Amino acid sequence: MSIVMNEGIDPILRKYISRTGRMFETYGFPRIFGQMGALLYLHKGPLSLDDIASFLGVSKGSVSSNGRALVRMKYVRITQVAGDRKDYYEFSGNLWSSLSEATESFIHAEVQDFQDLNAQSSPVLDAKIKKGGDNSDDLQHMVKQIKDLDELFHFISWLTSLIKMIKSTPLAKIAGLLNRFFKK
């Protein structure tokens, strides 16, 4: 299987791929990460590692490592094509739910880890501040920053819970509640 595009579609596809790659690179992600995500989102059907590498003009190793990252984010899934032993990548199906799942997965794993680290570190740092010493100002600064980080992660957790609640509430009920709230 290879990527065959209509003459009129190919330039548009390449513009989206290029722009998405630049956008992701701007925010510290590998350009190929964004390009591969855009290609799989816009292309109908699964693509092999070879297909993706060839189309994007990058190494198979780069496609493989960025593909694994996209799979971990649940944006892309690995699938099989009948009669072929290769793994194929394809967009997971729905942009909104993919991004929602990726965000929830990130929050569950990463935010909880930071909250645990903050809970373990704060008492140790507080004890060191009370003890005093040469690094007291540095320690106070670190404790302040960790507390800010902790507040941010608690807010993210609260917001995630709120979003989950909203997602599980029928839209008509939400609309009715908002209507009542904003009614004068």
C-alpha positions in Angstrom: 0.0 0.0 0.0 1.3 3.4 -0.7 0.0 7.0 -0.5 -1.6 7.9 -3.8 -3.2 11.3 -3.9 -5.2 13.0 -6.6 -3.1 15.7 -8.3 -5.3 18.4 -6.8 -5.3 17.0 -3.2 -1.6 16.3 -2.8 -0.5 20.0 -2.6 -3.2 20.7 0.0 -2.3 17.6 2.0 1.4 18.6 2.0 0.6 22.2 3.1 -1.4 20.8 6.1 1.3 18.4 7.0 4.0 21.1 6.7 2.1 23.6 8.8 1.2 21.1 11.5 4.8 20.0 11.7 5.9 23.6 12.2 3.2 24.2 14.8 4.3 21.2 16.9 7.9 22.2 16.5 7.1 25.7 17.8 5.9 24.1 21.0 8.9 21.8 21.5 7.7 18.6 19.8 9.5 17.0 16.9 8.4 18.3 13.6 7.8 14.7 12.4 5.5 14.1 15.3 3.1 16.8 13.9 3.6 15.9 10.3 2.9 12.2 11.0 -0.2 13.1 13.0 -1.5 15.3 10.3 -0.8 12.7 7.6 -2.6 10.0 9.5 -5.5 12.3 10.3 -6.1 13.4 6.8 -5.3 10.2 4.9 -8.1 7.7 4.6 -7.0 4.3 5.8 -3.9 2.8 7.4 -0.3 3.4 6.3 2.8 1.4 6.9 6.0 2.7 8.4 7.6 2.5 4.9 4.7 4.5 3.4 4.9 7.2 6.0 8.7 7.5 5.8 8.7 7.7 2.1 5.9 10.2 1.8 7.4 12.5 4.5 11.0 12.0 3.4 12.3 10.9 6.8 13.9 7.8 8.3 11.9 4.8 9.4 13.4 5.1 12.9 11.9 8.6 13.2 8.5 7.4 12.0 8.7 4.4 14.4 9.6 6.5 17.5 7.1 9.3 16.7 4.5 6.7 15.9 4.9 5.1 19.3 4.4 8.5 20.9 1.2 9.1 18.9 0.0 5.6 19.9 0.7 6.3 23.6 -1.3 9.5 23.2 -4.2 7.4 21.7 -4.2 9.7 18.7 -3.1 6.8 16.4 -3.5 3.1 16.6 -1.6 0.2 15.2 -3.6 -2.1 12.9 -3.0 -4.9 10.5 -3.8 -5.3 6.8 -5.1 -8.6 5.6 -2.3 -10.7 4.0 0.5 -8.5 5.3 2.6 -9.0 8.5 3.6 -5.4 8.8 2.2 -3.1 11.4 0.2 -0.2 10.0 -0.7 3.1 11.6 -4.0 4.8 11.3 -5.8 7.7 12.9 -7.8 6.5 15.9 -11.1 7.8 14.6 -12.4 11.0 16.1 -10.3 14.1 16.6 -12.2 15.4 19.6 -12.4 12.1 21.5 -8.7 11.3 20.6 -7.5 14.6 22.0 -9.8 14.2 25.0 -8.4 10.7 25.7 -4.9 11.9 25.3 -5.4 14.7 27.7 -7.1 12.5 30.3 -4.3 9.9 29.9 -1.7 12.7 30.4 -3.4 14.1 33.4 -4.0 10.8 35.0 -0.4 9.7 34.6 1.7 12.8 34.7 -0.3 15.1 37.0 -0.8 12.4 39.6 3.0 11.6 39.5 3.8 15.3 40.1 1.2 15.6 42.9 2.8 12.5 44.6 6.3 14.0 44.1 5.1 17.3 45.6 3.5 15.6 48.6 6.7 13.7 49.3 9.1 16.7 48.7 7.3 19.5 50.4 7.7 18.2 54.0 11.4 17.4 53.4 12.0 20.9 52.0 10.0 22.5 54.8 12.1 20.7 57.4 15.3 21.9 55.7 14.1 25.5 55.8 13.3 25.2 59.5 16.8 23.9 60.0 18.3 26.9 58.3 21.7 27.1 56.6 23.3 28.6 53.6 20.7 27.6 51.1 17.6 28.9 53.0 16.6 31.5 50.4 17.0 28.9 47.6 15.0 26.4 49.5 12.2 28.9 50.2 12.1 29.7 46.6 11.9 26.0 45.6 9.1 25.4 48.1 7.2 28.4 46.8 7.5 27.2 43.2 6.5 23.6 44.2 3.4 24.9 45.9 2.5 26.9 42.8 3.0 23.8 40.8 0.9 21.8 43.2 -2.0 24.4 43.0 -1.8 24.2 39.2 -2.0 20.4 39.2 -4.9 20.5 41.7 -6.7 22.9 39.4 -6.1 20.7 36.3 -7.4 17.7 38.3 -10.5 19.7 39.3 -11.0 20.9 35.7 -10.7 17.4 34.4 -13.3 16.1 36.9 -15.6 18.9 35.8 -15.1 18.1 32.1 -15.9 14.4 32.9 -19.0 15.4 34.7 -20.1 17.6 31.8 -19.4 14.9 29.3 -21.6 12.5 31.2 -24.5 14.9 31.6 -27.0 15.1 28.7 -26.6 18.2 26.6 -30.2 19.2 27.1 -29.8 19.3 30.8 -26.6 21.4 30.6 -28.4 23.8 28.2 -31.3 24.0 30.6 -29.1 24.7 33.6 -27.1 27.4 31.7 -30.3 29.0 30.5 -31.6 29.1 34.1 -28.2 30.5 35.4 -28.0 33.3 32.8 -31.7 34.2 32.8 -32.4 37.7 34.1 
